[in-house]
Amino acid sequence: MTSLELGLYSLPVMLGLILLRIPVMLSMFVVGCMGLYWVQGSLVPLFAQMKTVSYSTFSNYSLSVIPMFLLMGQFASRGGLSKALFNAANTFLRHRRGGLAMASIVACGGFGAICGSSLATVATMGQVTLPQLKKHGYSGRLSTAVLAAGGTLGILIPPSVVLIIYAILTEQNIAKLFVAALIPGFLAVFGYMVTVSVIVRVTNEQEKMNQRASWRERTQAIQDIWPVVTIFILVLGGIYQGWFTPTEGAAVGAGATGLVAYASGGLDRTGFEDAILETIATTVMIFMILFGAAVYNSFLALSRLPFEAAVFVNGLELSPWLVLTLILTCYLILGCFMDSLSMIILTIPVFFPVFQTLDFGMNSEHAALWFGILVLIVVEVGLITPPVGLNLFIINRLAKDVSLSESYKGVVPFVMSDLVRIVILVAFPALTLFLVDWLY
C-alpha cells in the first residue's frame, strides 16, 4: 500500500472512530501515529516527530488569543450583560409581531460580540429569554428554535474562536477575518428576524403584544448596555487602529469585561474562580484537539494527500464554482455528525489546498478570507441540524417541556435562511470583502 493510499484510507477510518464516539483528539492522534509509523517503518522517527509537533503546535503565539476571548465570554456570562442586551432589544422591538423573538435574536448577536462561543451564547441567553418567551405565549417550538439559531451568531460575529482557529491553520490575518465577518454577521441577524416575522404570521402565534416603548425607556435601555458597546468598540476598534494586536485586544477585552461584571455585582470570588476553571477546561480541550490534528496533519503531509488532491481536482478542469459548492456541501453533511471546531480542524488541511488552486478572479488573500467566512457559516448551520445539533441539545435541556423533535421542526425555517445567506455570499463576494478593502 502506497503512502497516498494510506492517507486516503485514513479519512474514513478516522470518521468511523469519531462516529463510534471516540474523542476527536484521540481519533486523530491514533490514526496519525499509526499512519506515521506505517510510512516511516520505525518508532524512532515517530517519537522524534512527537517532540517536534508538540513544540511547534503549542509555541504558536497566536494561540494565546483563545483563552483570553474564552475568559471574556465567561465574565460576560456572569456579569448580567445578557439580561441588559435582551431588555434593550426588547424595548425597541416589543410592539412588533414576533418582537420578543426578534429581540432574542438581536440579544444573541450582541452577546456573541463579546463572547465568541456559540454554546455559551445559547446557554446564557436561553436562561434569560426562555421564561419571557413562554410568558408571552410563544410556542415551545418557536422559542427553542429562535434561541438555537440565535446562538449560532456566537461563532460568526467577531470575536470568534472558530474563526481564530481557521486563521491559524491557514496563516491568515485574524483582524482581517474579523472585519470580513461583520457584514455576514449582520446579514444573519437580519435574516433570522425576517424568518421570525414570516413564522409568526404563517403559524399565527398567539403572542401577547406589548405597547410601544417611550423614548425615555429606549434611552435608559441604551444606557444600560453601554458597557457592552464600549467593550466591543474598544477591542475591535483597538485592533483595527493598530493600538494592540488581537492577543492584546483579547486581554484588554477580558479585563474590561471582568471589571464590568464585578461592578455589576455578578462576579464574586466564587464566580471568578469558576470562570477561570471553565476557561482552563475549554482551552485544554481545544489545544488537545489541535495537538491531535497536528499529528494527523503531519501524516497527511507525509502521504502527500492534500497536494495530490489539489492536483487531481485541478486536472479535472471543473468549474471553480462547482468545486466550491461540493466543498460546502461536504461541510453541510459533516455538520450533521460533528461539532464545528472538530470540522474546521479536521478538514481545512485537506480542503484549503484544493481551494487555493481555484481561480475566482481575486487575489489569494481575498479568496482565503472569503472562503473562511463561507466555511464558518456552513459550519454554523451544523449547530442546528439533526442529529447532532449541539445548540438544540443545550436549549432543550433548559426547555424540558419541549420535545427535541419539536425543536427540530421549528429550526427548519432558520436553516433555510442560512442556506439563502450562503447563496448570497457565494454570488456576491464583495459583501464579505468590502470592509476589508475599505479599512485596509
Disulfide bonds with the S-S distance in Angstrom:
none
